[in-house]
Amino acid sequence: MLDAYRGAKDRVSVGTLVATLKKLAYVYPYHQAIGFYMQRAGYAKSQYERLKRLGTQYDFYLAYGMKEKGYDAHWRLFFPKSLH
């Protein structure tokens, strides 16, 4: 997944992404996972912080069934420790 974000770095419109997320109004905090991946993939801070401004009210898990977890306090999510 992280490789996909790296590959899309120069082609993604964060404005369109944020507008789409707002329009879909998901209960699940997808924006936190997306922002986390964007930050890890080397996007500009100004890009991923637009997602952060949508809020980080919940702690949640990036994947199910993780045996060894890390925690990212900025995005309030648990992720597989093997993710680099």
GROMACS elastic network, one bead per residue, 0.5 to 0.9 nm:
[ bonds ]
;  ai    aj funct       b0    kb
    1     4     6  0.51777   500
    1     5     6  0.66393   500
    1     6     6  0.88640   500
    1    37     6  0.81131   500
    2     5     6  0.51682   500
    2     6     6  0.63117   500
    2     7     6  0.86943   500
    2    37     6  0.61710   500
    2    38     6  0.82260   500
    2    40     6  0.74790   500
    2    41     6  0.63198   500
    2    83     6  0.82549   500
    2    84     6  0.83964   500
    3     7     6  0.61377   500
    3     8     6  0.86702   500
    3    41     6  0.75647   500
    4     7     6  0.50853   500
    4     8     6  0.62671   500
    4     9     6  0.86978   500
    4    41     6  0.88881   500
    5     8     6  0.51542   500
    5     9     6  0.61263   500
    5    34     6  0.88671   500
    5    37     6  0.67090   500
    5    38     6  0.64114   500
    5    40     6  0.87948   500
    5    41     6  0.60500   500
    5    42     6  0.89662   500
    5    43     6  0.89051   500
    6     9     6  0.52961   500
    6    10     6  0.85297   500
    6    37     6  0.88124   500
    6    38     6  0.78556   500
    6    40     6  0.87034   500
    6    41     6  0.50460   500
    6    42     6  0.72707   500
    6    43     6  0.81664   500
    7    10     6  0.76088   500
    7    11     6  0.83074   500
    7    41     6  0.88176   500
    8    11     6  0.51888   500
    8    12     6  0.59037   500
    9    12     6  0.59600   500
    9    38     6  0.80304   500
    9    41     6  0.77784   500
    9    42     6  0.80110   500
    9    43     6  0.64455   500
   10    13     6  0.87144   500
   10    43     6  0.88391   500
   12    15     6  0.88794   500
   12    16     6  0.83660   500
   12    17     6  0.79349   500
   13    16     6  0.53548   500
   13    17     6  0.62329   500
   13    18     6  0.87167   500
   13    47     6  0.89887   500
   14    18     6  0.60182   500
   14    19     6  0.84449   500
   14    47     6  0.63074   500
   14    48     6  0.80007   500
   14    50     6  0.77064   500
   14    51     6  0.83760   500
   15    18     6  0.52564   500
   15    19     6  0.61381   500
   15    20     6  0.85612   500
   15    47     6  0.87691   500
   15    50     6  0.83783   500
   16    19     6  0.50824   500
   16    20     6  0.60415   500
   16    21     6  0.85996   500
   17    20     6  0.51597   500
   17    21     6  0.62434   500
   17    22     6  0.86882   500
   18    21     6  0.51536   500
   18    22     6  0.62086   500
   18    23     6  0.85912   500
   18    31     6  0.80398   500
   18    50     6  0.76533   500
   18    51     6  0.68417   500
   18    54     6  0.85261   500
   19    22     6  0.51766   500
   19    23     6  0.61196   500
   19    24     6  0.86710   500
   20    23     6  0.50542   500
   20    24     6  0.61445   500
   20    25     6  0.85328   500
   21    24     6  0.52309   500
   21    25     6  0.61407   500
   21    26     6  0.72289   500
   21    30     6  0.80108   500
   21    31     6  0.73926   500
   22    25     6  0.50988   500
   22    26     6  0.78935   500
   22    54     6  0.88232   500
   23    26     6  0.85880   500
   25    28     6  0.88302   500
   26    29     6  0.70743   500
   26    30     6  0.76010   500
   27    30     6  0.84425   500
   28    31     6  0.85919   500
   29    32     6  0.56850   500
   29    33     6  0.72395   500
   29    55     6  0.86017   500
   29    56     6  0.78532   500
   29    57     6  0.86288   500
   29    58     6  0.77103   500
   29    60     6  0.84645   500
   30    33     6  0.52929   500
   30    34     6  0.61778   500
   30    35     6  0.85512   500
   31    35     6  0.58930   500
   31    36     6  0.83711   500
   31    51     6  0.56652   500
   31    52     6  0.74433   500
   31    54     6  0.73237   500
   31    55     6  0.84306   500
   31    56     6  0.87501   500
   32    35     6  0.51543   500
   32    36     6  0.60633   500
   32    37     6  0.86537   500
   32    51     6  0.68915   500
   32    52     6  0.67810   500
   32    54     6  0.84714   500
   32    55     6  0.79712   500
   32    56     6  0.67146   500
   32    75     6  0.56956   500
   32    76     6  0.77076   500
   32    77     6  0.77557   500
   33    36     6  0.50449   500
   33    37     6  0.62354   500
   33    38     6  0.85694   500
   33    61     6  0.89300   500
   33    62     6  0.66304   500
   33    75     6  0.75503   500
   33    77     6  0.76968   500
   34    37     6  0.51839   500
   34    38     6  0.60816   500
   34    39     6  0.85980   500
   34    48     6  0.81347   500
   34    51     6  0.77231   500
   35    39     6  0.60765   500
   35    40     6  0.85284   500
   35    47     6  0.84541   500
   35    48     6  0.50161   500
   35    49     6  0.73205   500
   35    50     6  0.83465   500
   35    51     6  0.57207   500
   35    52     6  0.67509   500
   35    75     6  0.74868   500
   36    39     6  0.52438   500
   36    40     6  0.62206   500
   36    41     6  0.85615   500
   36    48     6  0.77726   500
   36    72     6  0.82983   500
   36    74     6  0.84713   500
   36    75     6  0.62093   500
   36    77     6  0.84690   500
   37    40     6  0.50533   500
   37    41     6  0.59377   500
   37    42     6  0.86730   500
   37    43     6  0.89432   500
   37    48     6  0.88633   500
   38    41     6  0.50249   500
   38    42     6  0.63847   500
   38    43     6  0.54295   500
   38    44     6  0.83651   500
   38    45     6  0.89479   500
   38    47     6  0.81001   500
   38    48     6  0.60344   500
   39    42     6  0.53757   500
   39    43     6  0.56015   500
   39    44     6  0.75839   500
   39    45     6  0.72089   500
   39    47     6  0.87311   500
   39    48     6  0.62444   500
   39    49     6  0.88614   500
   40    43     6  0.76528   500
   40    84     6  0.75906   500
   42    45     6  0.84702   500
   43    46     6  0.82793   500
   43    47     6  0.65578   500
   43    48     6  0.68603   500
   44    47     6  0.53554   500
   44    48     6  0.68201   500
   44    49     6  0.86788   500
   45    48     6  0.54568   500
   45    49     6  0.58270   500
   45    50     6  0.86108   500
   46    49     6  0.53722   500
   46    50     6  0.66090   500
   47    50     6  0.56674   500
   47    51     6  0.75519   500
   48    51     6  0.53943   500
   48    52     6  0.66150   500
   49    53     6  0.62434   500
   49    54     6  0.88925   500
   50    53     6  0.53047   500
   50    54     6  0.71151   500
   51    54     6  0.53953   500
   51    55     6  0.76175   500
   52    55     6  0.56321   500
   52    56     6  0.67364   500
   52    74     6  0.85604   500
   52    75     6  0.74461   500
   53    56     6  0.80388   500
   55    58     6  0.87196   500
   56    59     6  0.78082   500
   56    74     6  0.83353   500
   56    75     6  0.64495   500
   56    76     6  0.65960   500
   57    76     6  0.80468   500
   58    76     6  0.66282   500
   58    77     6  0.80787   500
   59    73     6  0.87807   500
   59    75     6  0.81546   500
   59    77     6  0.52692   500
   59    78     6  0.75678   500
   60    63     6  0.89759   500
   60    76     6  0.68014   500
   60    78     6  0.62147   500
   61    64     6  0.67829   500
   61    66     6  0.86965   500
   61    76     6  0.88414   500
   61    77     6  0.54896   500
   61    79     6  0.62842   500
   62    66     6  0.89876   500
   62    77     6  0.64940   500
   62    78     6  0.59543   500
   62    79     6  0.52336   500
   62    80     6  0.77404   500
   63    66     6  0.65669   500
   63    78     6  0.80939   500
   63    79     6  0.67540   500
   63    80     6  0.74537   500
   66    69     6  0.62828   500
   66    78     6  0.89979   500
   66    79     6  0.76995   500
   66    80     6  0.59796   500
   66    81     6  0.86859   500
   67    80     6  0.76188   500
   67    81     6  0.87851   500
   68    79     6  0.84323   500
   68    80     6  0.60303   500
   68    81     6  0.57316   500
   68    82     6  0.79741   500
   69    78     6  0.60635   500
   69    79     6  0.55096   500
   69    81     6  0.51082   500
   69    82     6  0.84442   500
   70    77     6  0.84003   500
   70    78     6  0.55557   500
   70    79     6  0.52958   500
   70    80     6  0.60512   500
   70    81     6  0.50531   500
   70    82     6  0.87580   500
   70    83     6  0.89920   500
   71    75     6  0.87000   500
   71    76     6  0.71152   500
   71    77     6  0.57481   500
   71    79     6  0.61943   500
   71    80     6  0.87039   500
   71    81     6  0.85542   500
   72    75     6  0.56543   500
   72    76     6  0.55542   500
   72    77     6  0.54876   500
   72    78     6  0.63813   500
   72    79     6  0.76510   500
   73    77     6  0.68826   500
   73    78     6  0.87618   500
   74    77     6  0.82041   500
   75    78     6  0.89077   500
   78    81     6  0.88499   500
   79    82     6  0.84193   500
   79    83     6  0.72663   500
   80    83     6  0.56110   500
   81    84     6  0.77461   500
